[in-house]
Amino acid sequence: MSFTIDAQELEARVSQLGAAGRTEHDGLFRPVYSAGWFEARDILSEWMNDAGLETRIDAVGNLIGTLKGADSSAPVVLTGSHFDTVRNAGMFDGALGVVAAISAVKALIRDQNQRPEHSIEVVAFCEEEGSRFPLSMLGSRSMFGKLAREDAAGLRDEDGELLTDVWNRHGMSLDGVLANTRDDVGMFIELHVEQGGTLEDLGIPVGVVSSIVGQVTASVTISGEQNHAGTTTMLKRKDALAAAAEVMVRLEQLALRDPLAVVTVGTLECTGSANVIPGHVRLTCDVRHPQSSALRALWTEIQQEIASVAVTRGVHHAFAEEFIDNATDMDESVVTLIQGLATDLGIPTATLHSGAGHDSQITAREVPTGMIFTPSRGGISHSPEEWTDIEDIVPATTLLTEVLWTAANPRRVR
C-alpha cells in the first residue's frame, strides 16, 4: 500500500507548533504544565480531531488520539513522541514525532477504505526532557508503570513548587498518575530527529535505531585546601580546581579510546576569588555508551582515574551517583520490519544507535519498540538552530505510515 503525506501541511504544522511557548526571554521553552505547554496540547488535540482520531487525556496529562480497530481486544499499535522542550529549544525535538504521527494516521485514514485490525493510537507524551522537574520521561513512565511514588513525591521545580501541588491544581493526583499504567499496548514506534550528525554525514534520509545508549550521570566533589594565592608555593598547594582540570582532561582521553563512548563534564562549580587557591569544586559527569558492559567498565575506569588524581595532588574526592541506566535495545523484529518496509519503498536507511535518551527506552522495557530517525542539520539539537528538512521528514513519515498499517494488520497480506 502506498500512502501520500501532505508535506505542505506537515511543514506548516511543525512551524505553528514551534510558536507555542515561545517567549522573548527564553526563546522556545515549553516545560510541562506551563501556559505554552497547554497551548501546544490544545493545538495537537485539534489536529488529532481533524485527522479523524478520538482524543482523550490521561491521568498524567498525556494526549492520546485513537483510530479504533476492528478487533477491540487486539493490542494497540502506539506511535508518537513528547512535546515539552528544553529552554531556548528548537522546534523539531519530540514535537516532530507527534506531528508526523498525526500526519501518518491522517494519510492512512484518507488512503484506506477499511479499518485496521488493531487500533492505532497517537500519543503526545506530556514530558520527556526533565526541564521543569528533575525527572525525565514522566509521561511514558506513568503510562508504562515505570514511575514509583518516591520518584515523584517531593519533586520541586526551580521556583520551589511541588509537582504534586501542580497536579492537584490541574485536577490530577499522585495516586491517579501511579494508577495510569496500561497493559493494552502491543507495540510502540517513535519517529524522532537524530540529534546527531551521522545521517547527514552519510547522506541518508532515514535512520533505524538499534539501541539507545546507557548512561551514568554523577556529581563529583573535590576538596583541597583553600589558601592565599600569593604566599603558598606551588609545591605546597592542594588546589581543588587544578585537580578538577586534570580530571577533565583524563576523562576526555579515556573517552577518545572508544569511538562509541562519550564523556561530558557539563557543569563545574567553584567558589573563591582571583587571589584565593580554590579549596572546593563540584563537577558533573555524564557518561554514555550503547553497550551496557562497556558503559560500566568505562565508569569504573573513570572512578579510578579520579581517585588517582586525588592521591597525586593530595586532595579528597567523593562521588554522588545520581543516575545509572543500562543501554536499551530496540526489538529485533520491529527493527527488521522497519528495514524491510524501507527497502520495499526504496528509502535508503542506516542502522545506528541513539546517543540521546528517549521515551522509547521506557516503552522498550515493556513492549516491542522501534525508532525511526530523521537527519539533524549539522548534528545540532537542543538549540534554536535545530533543523530538519521537509525533504527528509516526508520519507520518514511515509515509512512510519507503512509500519503502522502493517503492524496493525498482521493477518492481512500487504
N, C-alpha and C positions, 0 to 999 in steps of 0.2 A: 504494500500500500504506500502511495506517495502522498505526503502532506505538504501543503503550501503555507509557509509562515508569512504573516503580514509584517514585512521588515520595517515599513514606514511607521506603522503603529507601535511596534516594539521599541524602535529607537526613540520615538516621541515620549513613550511612557517612562522609559528609563530616565530621560531628561526631566520629565514632570515630577517623578518621584524624588529626584535629586534636589528639588527645590523645597521639599517638606523638611522642616527642621533646620533650614539654613539661617544663620544669624550673622550679624556684622562682626561680632567679636570672635566667635568660634568657628566660622565657616559652616560647613555641613556637619551638624552634631545632633544625632537622634538617639539619645540614651533612652533606655526602656522607661515607659510610663511618663515621658515628658510630653509637652504640648505638641512638638513636632512629630513625635512617635505616634501619638493618637491621630494626628492629621494623616500621616502616611498609612496607617492601618485602615482608616476610612476610605482612602483612595484605592487601596488594594481590594478592599471589600467591594467597592463599586465595580472595579474591573472584573472581579470574580463573578459577580452577578451578571455583568454584561456578557461574559463568556458562556453563561448558562449553568453556573455552579450554584448549589445551595450553600449558603455560608452560615458559619457559627463561630463563636469564640469560646475557647475552653477555659478552665479554671485558672490558668496562669496568664492568659491573655494572648495565646496563640490564635491566629486567624486561620480557619480551615474552610476550604471550598470543596464541595463533593459533587462528582458526577457519578450517580448511582448506577451500579452494575446490575445485570440480570439476575445474578445469584447473590442475594443479600448475606449469605453465610460464608461467602468466599473471602479470603484475606484481602485487605485493601492494598492497592499499589499507591504509595505515597511519594510525592515529589515536592520540592520547594527549597527554601533556604531561610535565612534570617533577614530582618530589615532594620535592625538597630545599627548604629555606626560608632566608630571611634570619633574623637574630637578632630575637627578640621579634616574630615574624611573625603574620599572620592565617592562617586555615586554608583559604582558598579559592585563593590564588595558586598556579597549577600543579596542585595536588592535585585541584581540581575537574575539571580537564581529563582526568585519569586516571580518577577515579571515574565521571564522566559517560560516558566512553568505554566503560567496563566495563558500565554500565547500558544503554547504547545497544546493544551487541552482545548482551547478555543478552536484551533485548527482541526483537532481530532473530531470534535463535535460537528464542525461545519462540513468536513470532508467524508465523514462516515454516515451511513444511514441506519446504523444499528448500535445498540448499546453494548458496551464491553461486558464480558462475563463478570469480571471483578470490578468493584468500584474503584475509581481513581480519585485521589484527593490531592489538592494543592495546599501546602501549609506555609504560612508566613510565621516562622518562629519569632517569638517576642524578643529574645535576647540571646546573643552569642558572644559578643565582644567583651563583656565584663567592664564596660566603660563607665557605668554608674555605680554598681555594687561589685565588690571583689569576688565575683563568682561568674564564670563564663558558662555559656550554653545552657542558660536557665530554662529556656523553652523546651529543648529536646530532653534535658534531664528530667523535667517534670513529666513529659509525655511518655517517656520510656522507663520510668521507675528508677532513675539514677540520681535522685535528689533525696538526701536524708534530712531529717528535721534539724540536726545540728549544723548542717551546711547552710541553712537559710536563717535560722533563728539568730538574732543578734547582729546580722549584717547591716552596716550603715553606709550611706553614700558620703561624699566629701563634705556635705552640709550637715552631717550628723543624723540624717533621717533614717529611721529603721525601715528595712524592706517590708517587714510585717505591717508597719503602720501605713506604708504606701499601698499595700494590698488592701488593707481594711478600708482606706479612703476611697478606693475604686471598686468596692463591692466584692473583693476577693478575700481569701483567708489562707493561712498556712496549712490548715487541715485540708482545705479544698485543693490546694496545689499538690499536696502529697498524695491525694487520692485521685489524681488526674491520669494515672498510668493506664495505657491502652494495651490490649492483647489481641487486637484485630488487624494489625498491620503485618503484611506478608513480605513487603519489600520497600526500600527507600532509595530513591535516585535523586542526587543533588547536582545541579549544574552550578558552577562557580567559576569566577575568574581565577587564573592560576596563581596570581600574586608573586610570580617569579618570571624569569626570562627564558626558560627552556624552550617553550613552544615558539616564541618569536625567533630565537636563535636558530631553531630547526626549520623555520618557515612552514610550520604545520598548524592547521587551524583548530584542531581538537586534541585534547589530551584525555587519556583514560587512566584514571588513578588506580594504582595497585595497592598503595598503603599510605597511611598518614603517620608522620613521624612521631616517635615517642619523645617525651620532653621532661627535663628536670629543671625546675626553677627554684633557686635557693638564694638566700642572702648570706653574706659572709662579713663578719666583723673582724677587723684587725686592730689590736690595741698595742700601742707602743708607749713612748714616754714623751709627753709634751714638755718642751724646754725652749730656752732662749736661742734664737737663730744666730745671734752674733757671738755668743760665748761658749757654745757647745761645739767641740771639734767634730769633724766628720766621722772619725773612728769611734766616738762615744755616743753617737746618735742611735736612737731607736725610733726611726721615722716611719710612722704608720702609712703615710701617703706614698713614700718611696717603695715600701713593701707592696702596697696595692698596685703600683705601677708595674713592678716586676711580675706580679701575679697576672696582670692583664696580658703582658707580652708572652708569658709562658703558656697561658690558655690559648692564645692565638696560635702559637706554634704547635700545640697539641692538635688543634682542630685542622690545621693545614696538612697533617699527615694522612687524613682520611677525607676524600672528596665528598663523602656523603654526610659528614659531620659539620655542624655549625655551633659555635660558642659565642655568646654575646654578653659583655658586661654593659648592661643598659643604663644603670644609674650608679653614681658614686657620690657619697655624702661625706663631707669633711668640714669640720668647724675649725676656726682659727683665724689667723691674720698673716700678713706678709712677713712679720718678724717673729713668728712662732713656728716651731717644729711641730707638725701635726701628731697628736697623740692617739687619735681615734678615727677610723674610717669604716664606713659601711658600703658595700657594693652588692649589686645583684648579679646573678649568673644564670643565664638561660642556655641550656644545653639540649641539642636536638639531634636525633639520628633515626633513620627509617627501620633500623633493626634493634629490637629491644636489648639483646645481649650485648651488642656493641655500645649501645647507649649507657648501660650500667657499667661496662668496663671503662668507658671514657670518663664517666663520673667518678669512678674510683681513682683513676689517674689524676683527675683534677684535684681531688681532695689531697692526694699525696703530694702533688706539686705545691699546693698552697701551704701544706704543713712543712715542706722543705724550705720554702721561702721564709716562713716564720722562724724556723730554727736558725737559719743562716743570719737573719737580721735581728734576732733577739727580741722578736715581738710575739704576742699571743694572738690566736685566731679562734673563731668559733663559727659553726655552721647552723643555720636555721633552714631546714628543708621545707619549703612551702608547698611544693607540688612535685610529685613524681608520677608519670603516666607512661605506660608501655606503648610501643608502636601498635597501630591498628591496621590490620589487613582488610582490604575490601573483599567481598565474597567472590570467589573464583568463577562461579557460574554466572554471576552478574557481569563481571569484567568480560568474560567470554561473549556474553550476549551483546554487550555494547560494542565490542570489537567486531563481531560478526555482522551486526546491522550496519556499522560504519562502512565495512567492506562492501556490503550489498548496495549502499548508497553512493559508493565511490568517494567517500570522505576520508582523506588521509588522517591517521591518528598516530600519536606517540604514547607509549605507556610510561608513566612516571609516578614518583611518589610526591605527596604533598608535604611541603615544609611548614605549612601553617596548620593550625587546628581548625576543625570544622564540626558542625552538628553531626556529620556522618560518622565521626569517631564514637559518638554516643549511640547512634542508631545501630552501628555495625556490631555492637556487643549483644544486640537483641534480635535483629532481623537481617536478612541478606541485604547488603548495601553496596551501591556503586556511585562513583562520581565522574562527571564529565567536566573537563576544564576548557575554558576559552583563554586565548593569549592575553597577557597584560603588557601593554606597550612599555618598553624599557624596563620591564620587570618591576614596575612601580605599583605599590598599593598602600593603603592606609595614608593616603595623600591626596590633596586636590588634583594632583597631576595624574592620578589613576585614570586609565583609558583602555577600552576595548573597542575595536572597530566593529561596526554592524556587519561588515562582510565576514567577520569571524563568528559573530553571535548567531547569525542565521543558520549555518550548517550545524552548529552545536545544538540549537533549538530544534532543528529538523530531526537530528539524531535522537534527542530526548523524546520527541513525539513518537517516533518509531519504537523506541524502547518501552514507553508507557503502554502503547497499544499492544505490543507483543506480549509484555508481561501480564497485561490484564485479560488476555485471550489465549491462555496456554493450550487450549484444546482445539483452537482453530488453526488452519493452515494459512500462512501469510500468502 
